[in-house]
């Protein structure tokens, strides 16, 4: 058994496999575009509903008004510009999410929906939103 020949054959087969799969992937993407299949839509941030979302319909279907209830919770005022949200901690919490608070409006935790805002920008935001 010649090792050099086997190794060379292996590399040739590997190169052929990778080029054909790449060609097939590109062809599949082009076919999707030509047929008119839309790309997956991006997720909306919490607290922002897609245009045309009827909350009454959501509540009827899932028997839950969690989005409406969490939006009624006032934003939590924080001293720093980075907050670590763990959803209450313990077994009922969620993974730690570090949130930057540099925006002029409350930043939302993507897991639990709690909103946080820096104390420097809170007063300005409060005046703008009459809360």
Secondary structure, 3 states (H helix, E strand, C coil): CCHHHHHHHHHHHHHHHHHHHHHHHHHHHHHHHHHCCCCCCCCCCCCCCCCCCCHHHHHHHHCCCHHHHHHHCCCEEECCCEEEECCCCHHHCCCCEEEECCCCCCEECCCCCCEEEEHHHHHHHHHHHCC
